[in-house]
Amino acid sequence: MKIKSTITIAALSITSIAATTASAQHADLLIIKDDAGNLLTGQYDFASNQVVNTNIRVYEGEFDAFGTSDEPGFNALSSSNIPSGFQALDPNTPVSFDANTFQIGNMSANLYHWDGQGAVDFTASSNSLTISKAPSLLFSALLDGSDTNVPGFDIDTAASDGFLHKHIDLGLADISSSAIGFYLWSISIEAGGASTDPIFFVHGFGIHNEPAHEAAVDWVNSTIVPTPSSLTALLGLTIMSTRRRR
């Protein structure tokens, strides 16, 4: 069963809190369960065979000159590689996603764009992004900048030991000079009846400005990513979520 979410998020300006709740990485995305069965997203360092983080909520990547990307990949560890305090995904379990519309200021959209000039300023995108895997006629989701939740599809199925490694395709419709900049969107991942908190992607197209890219990621971390519920109560921050099942 998949869950679609509309997230209305009050803005945060406390960078220190954001730093504890999310961190962007040039790495594939790790999907893992804690011992309570919560589905988490993070990063796994395959070179050192270590879990680096299990609370990453923002990922970054780049589109190529054709407006395509397969970053980041989606990964889950086999049961033999799971560290203490965590669990592998259930055997032979489909792992799926849905794309979320979310609010920035007075705007709600499923895809945002910033041209990379001046201060970070994401607005609803007039471009569109297709998320797909082969065969794309059967497995695709179109994010068009509208205030619409978009049903996703099964990314892949975990193996009998919980292992998963899969890259899916991203493609921009418009790759003209007016499309240059950074794109922001959000998904939730579902597996075995559990769902992750919303995660966010910041991908650059036609712009090679690492400071601007990092500024965009930092802005998403501090302004968009919800804080943990304990901090939410402390700050009096309102996070409202509506869920529809299909």
SEDOZA-436976 format. One line per field, with one value per residue (C-alpha): residue number from 1; residue in three letters; x, y, z. Coordinates in steps of 0.001 Angstrom, whole numbers, plus 500000, padded with zeros to 6 digits. Layout:
k <- NUM; ...
r <- Ala; ...
xx <- X; ...
yy <- Y; ...
zz <- Z; ...
This chain:
k <- 1; 2; 3; 4; 5; 6; 7; 8; 9; 10; 11; 12; 13; 14; 15; 16; 17; 18; 19; 20; 21; 22; 23; 24; 25; 26; 27; 28; 29; 30; 31; 32; 33; 34; 35; 36; 37; 38; 39; 40; 41; 42; 43; 44; 45; 46; 47; 48; 49; 50; 51; 52; 53; 54; 55; 56; 57; 58; 59; 60; 61; 62; 63; 64; 65; 66; 67; 68; 69; 70; 71; 72; 73; 74; 75; 76; 77; 78; 79; 80; 81; 82; 83; 84; 85; 86; 87; 88; 89; 90; 91; 92; 93; 94; 95; 96; 97; 98; 99; 100; 101; 102; 103; 104; 105; 106; 107; 108; 109; 110; 111; 112; 113; 114; 115; 116; 117; 118; 119; 120; 121; 122; 123; 124; 125; 126; 127; 128; 129; 130; 131; 132; 133; 134; 135; 136; 137; 138; 139; 140; 141; 142; 143; 144; 145; 146; 147; 148; 149; 150; 151; 152; 153; 154; 155; 156; 157; 158; 159; 160; 161; 162; 163; 164; 165; 166; 167; 168; 169; 170; 171; 172; 173; 174; 175; 176; 177; 178; 179; 180; 181; 182; 183; 184; 185; 186; 187; 188; 189; 190; 191; 192; 193; 194; 195; 196; 197; 198; 199; 200; 201; 202; 203; 204; 205; 206; 207; 208; 209; 210; 211; 212; 213; 214; 215; 216; 217; 218; 219; 220; 221; 222; 223; 224; 225; 226; 227; 228; 229; 230; 231; 232; 233; 234; 235; 236; 237; 238; 239; 240; 241; 242; 243; 244; 245; 246
r <- Met; Lys; Ile; Lys; Ser; Thr; Ile; Thr; Ile; Ala; Ala; Leu; Ser; Ile; Thr; Ser; Ile; Ala; Ala; Thr; Thr; Ala; Ser; Ala; Gln; His; Ala; Asp; Leu; Leu; Ile; Ile; Lys; Asp; Asp; Ala; Gly; Asn; Leu; Leu; Thr; Gly; Gln; Tyr; Asp; Phe; Ala; Ser; Asn; Gln; Val; Val; Asn; Thr; Asn; Ile; Arg; Val; Tyr; Glu; Gly; Glu; Phe; Asp; Ala; Phe; Gly; Thr; Ser; Asp; Glu; Pro; Gly; Phe; Asn; Ala; Leu; Ser; Ser; Ser; Asn; Ile; Pro; Ser; Gly; Phe; Gln; Ala; Leu; Asp; Pro; Asn; Thr; Pro; Val; Ser; Phe; Asp; Ala; Asn; Thr; Phe; Gln; Ile; Gly; Asn; Met; Ser; Ala; Asn; Leu; Tyr; His; Trp; Asp; Gly; Gln; Gly; Ala; Val; Asp; Phe; Thr; Ala; Ser; Ser; Asn; Ser; Leu; Thr; Ile; Ser; Lys; Ala; Pro; Ser; Leu; Leu; Phe; Ser; Ala; Leu; Leu; Asp; Gly; Ser; Asp; Thr; Asn; Val; Pro; Gly; Phe; Asp; Ile; Asp; Thr; Ala; Ala; Ser; Asp; Gly; Phe; Leu; His; Lys; His; Ile; Asp; Leu; Gly; Leu; Ala; Asp; Ile; Ser; Ser; Ser; Ala; Ile; Gly; Phe; Tyr; Leu; Trp; Ser; Ile; Ser; Ile; Glu; Ala; Gly; Gly; Ala; Ser; Thr; Asp; Pro; Ile; Phe; Phe; Val; His; Gly; Phe; Gly; Ile; His; Asn; Glu; Pro; Ala; His; Glu; Ala; Ala; Val; Asp; Trp; Val; Asn; Ser; Thr; Ile; Val; Pro; Thr; Pro; Ser; Ser; Leu; Thr; Ala; Leu; Leu; Gly; Leu; Thr; Ile; Met; Ser; Thr; Arg; Arg; Arg; Arg
xx <- 500000; 501435; 500967; 500789; 501528; 500910; 503274; 502702; 505892; 506507; 509865; 512874; 515795; 517807; 520689; 522093; 518863; 518704; 522237; 521188; 518190; 519589; 522771; 523336; 525860; 527369; 526401; 523735; 520718; 520532; 517183; 517282; 515007; 515708; 514859; 511453; 510648; 510862; 512007; 514963; 517086; 520800; 524163; 526328; 530035; 530649; 534404; 534618; 531504; 530104; 526778; 527664; 524273; 520697; 518999; 519807; 516854; 518430; 520379; 522099; 523015; 523622; 521786; 523965; 523874; 520820; 518929; 519182; 520511; 520318; 521627; 521301; 520961; 518767; 520456; 519558; 522000; 521836; 520994; 524603; 525851; 523344; 524929; 523622; 520432; 519111; 517309; 517435; 514397; 511946; 512800; 511337; 509620; 508789; 510297; 508260; 507931; 505384; 506217; 504954; 503696; 505034; 504817; 507393; 505984; 502594; 503382; 502648; 504221; 505744; 508750; 510632; 513360; 515977; 518205; 521235; 521605; 521652; 520026; 518380; 514854; 512941; 509674; 507219; 508843; 507449; 509661; 508747; 510688; 510003; 511077; 511095; 512534; 512308; 509841; 509022; 505554; 504663; 506866; 506977; 505943; 505673; 506394; 505157; 505339; 501659; 500163; 499606; 500818; 502159; 501845; 505186; 506059; 508094; 511763; 512784; 512202; 514535; 516312; 515762; 518422; 517030; 519674; 518708; 520660; 518823; 519229; 516180; 516102; 515443; 514787; 513949; 511544; 513107; 516886; 517101; 519108; 516022; 516069; 519516; 519603; 518668; 515589; 514000; 511489; 510394; 509434; 508506; 509726; 507532; 508489; 506707; 503933; 506358; 507084; 510064; 509733; 509727; 513163; 514327; 516540; 518468; 519863; 521717; 521318; 523697; 525289; 528628; 528645; 529341; 528940; 525483; 524591; 525675; 523771; 520642; 521101; 521728; 518607; 516497; 517964; 517224; 513951; 512105; 513097; 510779; 512401; 511969; 508713; 510443; 511991; 508749; 506931; 509705; 509668; 505913; 506376; 503348; 503828; 500613; 500387; 497469; 497728; 495718; 495956; 495616
yy <- 500000; 503362; 506655; 510050; 513116; 516827; 518638; 522171; 523286; 526351; 527940; 527498; 529877; 527980; 526449; 524580; 522626; 521886; 520543; 517890; 516783; 516488; 516481; 516358; 513926; 513097; 509450; 506889; 506828; 504249; 502764; 501024; 500167; 500827; 498233; 499859; 499192; 502833; 503294; 505689; 507268; 507889; 507140; 504038; 504160; 501032; 501662; 501347; 499182; 501593; 503352; 507042; 508506; 507290; 510694; 512303; 514089; 516117; 514670; 516500; 515607; 516918; 516640; 516125; 518305; 516382; 517064; 513467; 511893; 508681; 510203; 509105; 505352; 503562; 501033; 498703; 496492; 492727; 491259; 490113; 493717; 495412; 497211; 496840; 498773; 498419; 495895; 494895; 495388; 492514; 489754; 490091; 493366; 495931; 499360; 502167; 505943; 508696; 512318; 515017; 518505; 520816; 524448; 527222; 530545; 530934; 528435; 524716; 522634; 519245; 520775; 524011; 525890; 528492; 530033; 530029; 533801; 535900; 534587; 531167; 531679; 528566; 529143; 526701; 525315; 525857; 522982; 519350; 516355; 512736; 510027; 506637; 503174; 500728; 500205; 503896; 503468; 501488; 503115; 506906; 509867; 513421; 516368; 519521; 522209; 521908; 521502; 517785; 514639; 512256; 508472; 506756; 503137; 500261; 501210; 497578; 494560; 493727; 490394; 487487; 488972; 492521; 493780; 496341; 498479; 500380; 503551; 505113; 507762; 511492; 513690; 517371; 518290; 521687; 521864; 525322; 528137; 529241; 525899; 526452; 526359; 524083; 521879; 520810; 518018; 515618; 511960; 509508; 505917; 502982; 499399; 496690; 498991; 501615; 505013; 507347; 510972; 513146; 513444; 516149; 516367; 519388; 518811; 521294; 521682; 523645; 525363; 524438; 526547; 524402; 527253; 527995; 524299; 523995; 527185; 525660; 522449; 524390; 526459; 523337; 521855; 524962; 526067; 523056; 519901; 519348; 519069; 516000; 515972; 516667; 519859; 520755; 520754; 522788; 525447; 525567; 524818; 523498; 520698; 519459; 516314; 514825; 511263; 509489; 505773; 503969
zz <- 500000; 499019; 500822; 499168; 501262; 501021; 503321; 504577; 506219; 508366; 507648; 509926; 510160; 512772; 510857; 513833; 514219; 510500; 510567; 513050; 511007; 507492; 505491; 501754; 500351; 496962; 497428; 496814; 499068; 501853; 502891; 506264; 509189; 512831; 515456; 515962; 512308; 511194; 507607; 507446; 504736; 504997; 503437; 503339; 502540; 500462; 500498; 504275; 504686; 507252; 507735; 507665; 508527; 508909; 508991; 505659; 504151; 501309; 498369; 495563; 492012; 488521; 485228; 482173; 479049; 477851; 481070; 482293; 485474; 487475; 490722; 493430; 493340; 495870; 498149; 500992; 502875; 503058; 506464; 506929; 506674; 508960; 511941; 515482; 516125; 512574; 510413; 506763; 504580; 504639; 502134; 498644; 499521; 496815; 497475; 495951; 496020; 495603; 494772; 497119; 496573; 499296; 500247; 499996; 501141; 499500; 496727; 496640; 493884; 493162; 491353; 492009; 490140; 491049; 488365; 490657; 490659; 493818; 496969; 496915; 495593; 494548; 492691; 491121; 487972; 484485; 483350; 484010; 485287; 484404; 486836; 485151; 484734; 481841; 480340; 480777; 479255; 482370; 485004; 484954; 487081; 485735; 488026; 486319; 488979; 489844; 493309; 492740; 494455; 491822; 492172; 491716; 491062; 492462; 492355; 492752; 494983; 497858; 497556; 499936; 502243; 502005; 499570; 496920; 494465; 491747; 489706; 488083; 485368; 485661; 482641; 482148; 479351; 478570; 478272; 476709; 478284; 480220; 482055; 483593; 487379; 490245; 490571; 493849; 494427; 497160; 497446; 500172; 499990; 501035; 501853; 503800; 505005; 506352; 504829; 505166; 506085; 502943; 501354; 498980; 495904; 494628; 491135; 488983; 485229; 483002; 485972; 487494; 490623; 493663; 496191; 494758; 494818; 498441; 499281; 497766; 499761; 502977; 502308; 501877; 505057; 507117; 505523; 504141; 506013; 509001; 512413; 514617; 516538; 519854; 518501; 516769; 520091; 521689; 518994; 518563; 514871; 513029; 510528; 508973; 506909; 505035; 503750; 501114; 500508; 497230
